[in-house]
């Protein structure tokens, strides 16, 4: 395959991954707002898409980490990157189909690591950087977000019960719109950069950019647009799991979970940590459930999510390793990997249509009528 054509194929595949990242992670920002009725489903995804687009232009620190920190760019070619992307896309589509909020970021890292390791040797993978920049933040970020959300939720309900006798107005719904917007902005800042980093790595390995280069403007814009488009279409299966599955969410909880998650993501993006927004937001939702004593926490689902998190990186690495090995064998291998990837995507889509979950699958709760004293009861 012509080297320039291969680069075009890899860039296009990276944008496809970015698109799947968008609809896979829509729930991170908007699941709680949709669940409480603060935003209607289509309004939520449109707002999230716009803010994802804007957030992509705020920083490039995460992109630099991926393009020059995780693997040795002198030993990696576009075909290997292509194999890694296929591994990430396959895992994203599978977990979306079963409705599990796994990490698109870890799917990407796993696919890239597996493809690089098999095709170029273990010495091409910077394991110390992976531990520092990926594994440690992956373990710490959901715990931090969960603890903060639990504390904030507990304090908010203490104030509500002390001052209003257990009642709250619609102020938290308005607050949720602001906090959901912050999460969307943070998601765009962190996740769009991962695709920027992959495309930049491809351009460096193909000789189109010098090692250590920052993402060109067209890379930033294209990654932002692909992420925003995927976000707008909405990953309703995962939104249903995160908004209704882990715990029953009320307005104050949603506000606490989203604000805590946004803070963790924005700080990490500034430090160049490509963490999983899925892990952070899931930890925030779970923490908000623990912070409200009456809220049921469905530990069985939480356990299945954690298992999916643990399997994400190695599972994507295995698929990426297989795809990368075949893609590195030449044009026939690259085309074969592409055909299999497209076939898998079509198959998942057709299976999902048997029992679709769409924006219409969500019933939006109506505001609770006011009591005789003119104050509305605690609304969700």
C-alpha positions, 0 to 999 in steps of 0.5 A: 500500500502506498505510504501516503494512502496508508497514513490517510487510512490510519487518520480516518480510522483514528477519527472513527475511533474518536466518533465511537469515543463520543457516543460511548462516553456521552453518558459520562457528562449527561446521564445524571442530568437526563435521569433527573430530568434536568435536561431532556435527552436530545437537548443534553446531547446537543449541549454536550457535543458543543462543549466537547468541541470547545473543550478540545481546544483548551489543552494539548498536554494529554496529546503530547503524552500519547504521541511521544510518551507511551511507545517508541515512535521510532519503532512504530509505523502507521500499520501498527497504529492502525492495528491498535485502533482496530482493537480499541474500536472493537472493544468500544463497540462491544461494551456499548452493545452490552451497555457497560461504561468501560473506558474508551481511553484504556481501549485505545491504550491497550490496542496501541500497546498490544499492536506495538508489543507484538509487531515491534517488541516489548522494548518499544513500549514505555512501561514506566510511563504507562504505569505513571500516566495510565495505571496509577491515575486509572486506580486513583481517579474514580476513588477520588471522584467517588469520595469527593462526590460522597462528601458533597452529597452528604453535606448538601442533604444535611443542609437541605434537611436542616433548613428545609425539612427535607425539601429542595426546589428546582435550584439543583436542576439548574446547577446540574446543567452547569455541572454537566456542562463542565463535565462535557467541557472537561471530557472534550479537553481530555478525550479529544486529545487522545485521538489528536495524540494518535494522529500526531504519532502516525504523522511522526512515524510516517515522517510527516512531522518531526518527533515531539511535534504538537498536533497541527491545527487540522488534527485538533479540529478534526478530532474535536468534530468527530468527538462532538458528532459521536456525542450528539448521536448519544450512546443511549445504552450506556446512558441508561446504565449510568443514569438509572442502573448504579443508583437512583439519582436526585438533583443534589446527587447529580450536581455533586457527582458531576461537579466532582468529576469535572474537577478531577478531569480538568486537573488531570488534563492540565497535568497531562494524565490521559485518565478515563473519564468513564472511570471518574464519572462512574466513581462520582455517581457511585459516591453520590449514591453512598452520600445519600443514605436513602439511595440504593446502590446496586453493587452487583452492577458496580462489580460488573463494571469494575470487571469490565474496567480490569479487562478493557486494557488487556482485551483491547491489547489482545485484539490490537496485537492480532490486528497489528501483527496482520497489518504489519505484514503488508497491504493484504494484511492491512486490508484484511484487518480493515474488512474484519473491523468493518464487518464486526461493526456492522454485526454489532449495529444489526444486533443492537437494532433487535432491542434498541435503546434510543432517546425515547427510552427515557421518561423525563420526570415532571416537577413535583407539585408544591406542598400547602406551604408553597415549597416543592418536595425534593424533586428529581 
